[in-house]
Amino acid sequence: MGTWRNVTDTFSEERRHYSNTYLEICEVYDEAVEVSIFSADNNQYEIYVSYGIMYGIIYCSQEEAYEKFEEIKRILEKDYEENKINKTKRKERE
């Protein structure tokens, strides 16, 4: 089973500023799943998700951001581990 790794510090302060937002936290799971929180001046937060060919942004308030961030991580971790197990089982049958 993989682990979540905080990679926020791998971004320079300059790179943490992106398109009127600021990278608050970036975590990766098993080098395959990324979830990040960006804050903005208008109190609108963005949660960026990258998982395989899927990526997207979820917009939320500052109050919701970290709770949603943890929820998304739990969901994607579960999905990733289930798919990893299913791939292994398919290969064993071949």
PyMOL commands that set and color helices and strands:
alter all, ss='L'
color gray80, all
select helices_A, chain A and resi 8-10+13-16+62-93
alter helices_A, ss='H'
color red, helices_A
select strands_A, chain A and resi 4-6+17-18+21-29+33-40+44-51+54-61
alter strands_A, ss='S'
color yellow, strands_A
deselect
rebuild
show_as cartoon
